[in-house]
Amino acid sequence: MAPEGVQDSLVFISTLPANRGHERLARGVLLASALAFLVIAPFAQISLPAIWAFIPAYEAASAVNDLMTAVLLFGQAAILKSTALLLLASGYLLAALMAVPHALSFPGLFSPTGLLGAGPQTTAWLYMFWHAGFLLFVIGYATLGIRYRRPRSMRAAIGGSVVAVLASVCGLTLVATVGQQFLPPIMRANQYAPAMGPLVAAVVLLNVVAIAVVWRQRSRSTLDLWLGVVLCAWLLDILLSAGLNAGRFDLGFYAGRLFGIMAASFVLIVLLLENSMLYARLVKAHERERERSTELLTANRDLDAANKELDAFSYSVSHDLRAPLRGVDGCATILVEDHSERLGAEGRRLIQAIRTDCQRMRRLIDDLLAFSRLGRQPLSTRPVPLNELVAQILLELRPGHQGRSIHFEVGELGTAEADPALLKEALVNLLGNAIKFTGQTESPHIELGSMSDPAFEGRVYFVKDNGAGFDMRHANKLFGVFERLHRQDEFEGTGVGLAIVQRIIERHGGRVWADAKPGEGAAFYFTLQAGLP
């Protein structure tokens, strides 16, 4: 079962659901294994010549296959951070390592009684420890697949697992060698003693439990499917080489170990095929990424050319719009200065309205040009002393107070890593709006400060006023171009300033938001990368 939290990593056999192709192939393998078992089982006790080379060949093949499988599973456990896969990998490592003392202690292979101080019971007990130990790890894997927990450090968990398995193999080897006199005798020369029957029955029962635990998963992964096939082959191995046969070097002894090699190969083959497919996908992904990079490079070149054309077009349009505006404003000025008496009060009012609209149009052109340039010009960041910058801005904005006495409260702002020119433009817009929207307030008060917030890495800066405010129901329109939350005849503005503020702050990796109440004022918040304290 796919570990919780990695269901989206559907590229590994441990998380990829078993498809029909794998299920059909697994059923075919099981059917062929069952037929071979039924054919061999009646003749399992037929004695055959003792082929001593078969033992080290079988042990080496089993050890190499299991070790490779363990390494691949440890790799997937590290990637997916899965305790369940860690247990299964440890089980395969145990099986690989147990093959070593089992081969060294085999009587007559390297010495008449076997190495490691082995006795007549050592090899048989190691075989039982080997098979039962692997089954216990498989049961643990299938159980943890339901209640998944992530280890804090996978490197430490894998290292601890390897050490624990090594210690277990050494301990079991000591029990089967030094402590063999405390174990029930299960061998008489090369034949089985009566105690072998109950012991084999216990291991077979454990194998059946492992099969049931793996196959009861509601959502079986490809790994679960083939692990079930492994357990079935493992069961046939135990039945032929320790249950139905009479002892060593009979047909059941050889056939059972062939099933054991098959059991050690199934998951390894699937893992190797998976690695090949992943490598093929990686190659294709690399080719696609290279094609996309080429396309992106071409698109960037086209975009640069388009930006240059857009800049030229913008400046051309700006020049073409400003020229008639200057003409209209100039004619209106001449009318006021030279023909004021003949115009009358209404004429002078209309001429002043024309001049006001010309000035507003010029500001709008300036704002739109500034907005269009923000996304293209590169940032030139450095530590900016914010209190000095704010003091300079307030001095420049003083003519816009229109004779009003505005109380400014500026806290300790420190420094921020920013483009000074762009940050100044953003603050000019925010402070200018605060000054403008407190125009009808009796005691205007504007506060600019900063605060820490656990939700953000840097500091949160704010500009608050007690002016007109606005209804937060329309806050989604606040930073849009030409979106206005107040009547145009109440407050002047082009409707572009806050859009410029948002683009500048976002280009610095921050965000900007607002809070307000109609008639009680507004507060604008923004974040910047922290600079020096």
Secondary structure, 3 states (H helix, E strand, C coil): CCCCCCCCCCCCCCCCECCHHHHHHHHHHHHHHHHHHHHHHHHCCCECCCCCCHHHHHHHHHHHHHHHHHHHHHHHHHHHCCHHHHHHHHHHHHHHHHHHHHHHCCCCCCCCCCCCCCCCCHHHHHHHHHHHHHHHHHHHHHHHCCCCCCCCCHHHHHHHHHHHHHHHHHHHHHHHHCCHHHCCCCEECCEECCCHHHHHHHHHHHHHHHHHHHHCCCCCEHHHHHHHHHHHHHHHHHHHHHHCCCECCEHHHHHHHHHHHHHHHHHHHHHHHHHHHHHHHHHHHHHHHHHHHHHHHHHHHHHHHHHHHHHHHHHHHHHHHHHHHHHHHHHHHHHHHHHHHHHHHHHHHHHHHHHHHHHHHHHHHHHHHHHHHHCCCCCCCEEEEHHHHHHHHHHHHHHHHCCCCCEEEECCCCEEEECHHHHHHHHHHHHHHHHHHCCCCCCCEEEEEEECCCCCCCCEEEEEECCCCCCHHHHHHCCCCCCCCCCCCCCCCCCCHHHHHHHHHHHCCCCEEEEEECCCEEEEEEECCECCC
